[in-house]
Amino acid sequence: MNSKILFVDDEENILLAYTRSLRKRFQLDTAIGGKEALYRLKHDGPYAVLITDMRMPGMDGVQLLEEVRLLYPDTVRMMLTGNSDQQTATDAVNKGAIFRFLSKPCETEDLALALKAALEQHRLLTVEKDLLERTLKGAILMLGELLSMLDPASFGRSQQVADLAKQIANEMEMDNAWMMEVAAILAHIGIHTLPPTVLAKMQSGAFLSGVEREMCHSIPETGANLIRCIPRLDDVASIVYYAQKNFNGTGFPLDDVKGDLIPEGARILRVASDFVTLMVQKGSSGAAIQDMATRLAWYDPKVVQTLRGLITRTEDIDDQLPVRSVAFGELQVGQRLAENVETLGDWMVLPRNTVIGRTHLEKMRNFQRLGGLKEPMFIFDE
């Protein structure tokens, strides 16, 4: 568990006093001023707690706290200052989202108690983040693997959308980018409420009646309602709910939300989902991007621009990646398929670009026992 604390002040003697009085109880680092603090955070972090003075040359405490809040949101922030006017406190709370505001002089024991409380706050935040990003995410991705057994084509596509959406989110430095993977996997969970005939027509691009189109348009709402049953996934549900909303405000849902008011994750998921669909229809990424450019009112321009740069770099990398042929018995969890996996009867078991999970291996093993799989299989040698 991270327990590093960074003290920031512009007076070296004060920093030395902190170190002498607290070094036996805490893991302390110090920085003279805001610029050095940012350097330490970048090169020596992560830090569980940052505690800073207010009045410092170049960058004052509120400016530093604001920067740390944006760049290192998991670091618990505190202010210890002799400048305890109301405006300073207000700015520290509103701009720096601080955990505690302490006034100089501060007794050593009072400071120690505040630091212990801050470390405990960081521990709780870390546990919460671990629960969401690992435990809950892992359970949902397992659900995605299980659903892929029922409909490999749809959920193979979902995995491609999930990978692309997560990459876009990371490029755009979206907070909680892990949610994109979960949202993409669950975005189409509502399709299983459709009658089989309607689902088949939707997937093939056949003409849909008015009632059938209404059923299909309700998929995001159905999926969002199902996701809201899972604790702590309200933000993911909102992403799914607005995943078909056009940037200009048209489309589902029928409300006044448009532009940047649409959840950022939904704007990213819309672009990633349409791009993957158009790739299949048009046959190339260039044609897919060109098609999307004719409907710019549907998409967030910043997301499309990020996609362009990402696709260019990714294709350059994929073109250079060697493809390796392997026997079924050599496949391992985590490998990415370079070609579809098919039965000897030409039935697709898993689509290209699927990242193999344990349940995928079990599924292939069962098909191998029943009728056999085409071998060799092809994976990217990443």
RALINRA-V645001 format. One record per backbone hydrogen bond with DSSP energy under -1.0 kcal/mol. CO is the residue of the C=O (numbers start at 0). NH is the residue of the N-H. E is the energy in kcal/mol with one decimal. If there is no record, write none. Layout:
CO&NH&E + CO&NH&E
This chain:
3&47&-1.7 + 3&48&-1.8 + 4&28&-2.3 + 5&50&-2.6 + 6&30&-2.0 + 7&52&-1.5 + 10&14&-1.6 + 11&15&-2.4 + 12&16&-1.8 + 13&17&-2.2 + 14&18&-2.3 + 15&19&-2.5 + 16&20&-2.1 + 17&21&-1.7 + 18&22&-2.0 + 21&24&-1.5 + 21&25&-1.9 + 26&4&-2.5 + 28&6&-2.7 + 30&8&-1.9 + 30&32&-1.1 + 32&36&-1.6 + 33&37&-2.3 + 34&38&-1.8 + 35&39&-2.6 + 36&40&-2.6 + 37&41&-1.9 + 38&42&-2.6 + 39&43&-2.9 + 47&75&-2.8 + 48&5&-2.5 + 49&77&-2.4 + 50&7&-2.4 + 51&79&-2.7 + 53&60&-3.0 + 56&58&-1.7 + 59&63&-2.2 + 60&64&-2.7 + 61&65&-2.3 + 62&66&-2.1 + 63&67&-2.8 + 64&68&-2.5 + 65&69&-1.6 + 66&70&-2.9 + 67&71&-3.0 + 71&74&-2.0 + 75&49&-2.7 + 76&98&-4.1 + 77&51&-1.9 + 78&101&-3.7 + 80&103&-1.9 + 81&83&-1.3 + 84&88&-1.9 + 85&89&-2.6 + 86&90&-2.7 + 87&91&-2.5 + 88&92&-2.1 + 89&93&-2.9 + 90&94&-2.8 + 99&78&-2.0 + 101&80&-2.3 + 106&110&-2.6 + 107&111&-2.7 + 108&112&-2.3 + 109&113&-2.0 + 110&114&-2.4 + 111&115&-2.4 + 112&116&-2.2 + 113&117&-2.1 + 114&118&-2.5 + 115&119&-2.1 + 116&120&-2.2 + 117&121&-2.3 + 118&122&-2.2 + 119&123&-2.4 + 120&124&-2.3 + 121&125&-2.5 + 122&126&-2.6 + 123&127&-2.4 + 124&128&-2.5 + 125&129&-2.7 + 126&130&-2.4 + 127&131&-2.2 + 128&132&-3.2 + 129&133&-2.1 + 129&134&-1.5 + 130&135&-3.2 + 131&136&-1.3 + 133&137&-2.2 + 134&138&-2.0 + 135&139&-2.2 + 136&140&-2.6 + 137&141&-1.9 + 138&142&-1.8 + 139&143&-2.3 + 140&144&-2.0 + 141&145&-2.2 + 142&146&-2.7 + 143&147&-1.8 + 145&148&-1.0 + 146&150&-1.8 + 150&154&-2.4 + 151&155&-1.9 + 152&156&-1.9 + 153&157&-1.9 + 154&158&-1.7 + 155&159&-1.6 + 156&160&-2.6 + 157&161&-2.7 + 158&162&-2.4 + 159&163&-2.3 + 160&164&-3.1 + 161&165&-2.3 + 162&166&-1.9 + 163&167&-2.5 + 164&168&-2.6 + 165&169&-2.3 + 166&170&-2.3 + 167&171&-2.2 + 168&173&-2.8 + 169&172&-1.2 + 175&178&-2.0 + 176&179&-1.7 + 177&181&-1.2 + 178&182&-3.0 + 179&183&-2.6 + 180&184&-1.8 + 181&185&-2.2 + 182&186&-1.5 + 185&188&-1.8 + 187&190&-1.8 + 188&191&-1.2 + 189&192&-1.9 + 190&193&-1.6 + 194&198&-2.4 + 195&199&-2.4 + 196&200&-1.9 + 197&201&-2.5 + 198&202&-2.4 + 199&203&-1.6 + 200&205&-1.9 + 208&212&-2.7 + 209&213&-1.9 + 210&214&-1.9 + 211&215&-2.2 + 212&216&-2.6 + 213&217&-1.0 + 215&218&-1.4 + 217&221&-2.7 + 218&222&-2.8 + 219&223&-2.8 + 220&224&-2.4 + 221&225&-1.9 + 222&226&-2.4 + 223&227&-2.2 + 225&228&-1.0 + 226&229&-2.4 + 229&232&-1.4 + 232&236&-2.4 + 233&237&-2.0 + 234&238&-1.8 + 235&239&-2.3 + 236&240&-2.6 + 237&241&-1.8 + 239&242&-1.3 + 241&244&-1.6 + 245&248&-2.0 + 246&258&-2.7 + 249&245&-2.7 + 252&254&-1.8 + 257&260&-1.9 + 258&261&-1.6 + 262&266&-1.9 + 263&267&-2.1 + 264&268&-2.6 + 265&269&-2.4 + 266&270&-1.6 + 267&271&-2.6 + 268&272&-2.8 + 269&273&-2.4 + 270&274&-2.3 + 271&275&-2.1 + 272&276&-2.0 + 273&277&-2.7 + 274&278&-2.2 + 275&279&-1.3 + 276&280&-1.9 + 277&281&-3.5 + 278&282&-1.8 + 283&287&-1.8 + 284&288&-2.7 + 285&289&-2.3 + 286&290&-2.2 + 287&291&-2.1 + 288&292&-1.8 + 290&293&-1.0 + 291&294&-1.7 + 294&297&-2.1 + 296&247&-1.6 + 297&246&-1.1 + 299&303&-2.1 + 300&304&-2.5 + 301&305&-2.0 + 302&306&-2.5 + 303&307&-2.5 + 304&308&-1.9 + 305&309&-2.3 + 306&310&-3.1 + 307&311&-2.1 + 308&312&-1.9 + 309&313&-2.9 + 310&314&-2.8 + 311&315&-1.6 + 312&316&-1.9 + 313&317&-3.3 + 314&318&-2.6 + 321&380&-3.2 + 323&378&-2.7 + 325&376&-3.3 + 326&329&-1.9 + 327&330&-1.6 + 331&334&-1.7 + 334&355&-2.9 + 335&379&-2.5 + 336&352&-2.7 + 340&348&-3.2 + 340&349&-1.5 + 341&373&-2.7 + 342&345&-2.0 + 346&342&-2.4 + 349&340&-3.0 + 350&353&-1.5 + 353&336&-2.3 + 355&333&-3.0 + 356&360&-2.0 + 357&361&-2.0 + 358&362&-2.3 + 359&363&-2.6 + 360&364&-2.4 + 361&365&-2.0 + 362&366&-2.0 + 363&367&-2.5 + 364&368&-1.9 + 365&369&-2.0 + 366&370&-2.4 + 366&371&-2.1 + 371&343&-1.6 + 376&325&-3.1 + 377&337&-2.8 + 377&338&-1.1 + 378&323&-3.1 + 379&381&-1.7
